[in-house]
Amino acid sequence: MADTVEALVRLERSTASRGKIFNVGSTQEVSIAELARLVIATLCSSSVIEFVPYERAYQEGFEDLVRRRPDIRRLEEAVGLSPSTPLQEIILRTAAAG
């Protein structure tokens, strides 16, 4: 969260960012299954991952991206910022906030 807040504050203060669209996020590509495993391991959880068929999870006609990996070059160029908080730290902070 701190990386996102810092990015938004810098973008708001930057006149060069006006009217432009920016991706704010990590460039670390991780699947939902990998993320679930990482959450379980990081939090020492006994949760079990259940794989649900796409057709059951979403309404007919819903389309989702197969891969997500934001291009943050514009963010880096505009305000000199790239994410620095490791995913495990984000998981721990999110769990502590809940």
Residue pairs with C-beta under 8 A, 6 or more apart in sequence:
1 90
1 93
1 94
2 85
3 24
3 26
3 81
3 83
3 84
3 85
4 24
4 25
6 81
7 22
7 24
7 75
7 79
7 81
8 24
10 79
10 80
10 81
11 17
11 22
11 24
11 75
11 78
11 79
14 78
14 79
16 78
17 78
17 79
20 74
20 78
21 74
22 72
22 74
22 75
22 78
23 70
23 71
23 72
23 74
23 75
24 70
24 72
24 75
25 70
25 72
25 83
26 70
26 83
26 87
27 69
27 70
27 71
27 72
27 82
27 83
28 87
29 67
29 68
29 69
30 38
30 87
33 49
33 51
35 87
36 49
37 49
38 87
38 88
38 91
39 45
39 47
39 91
40 47
40 49
42 88
42 91
42 92
43 91
43 92
43 95
58 64
72 82
72 83
75 81
75 82
76 82
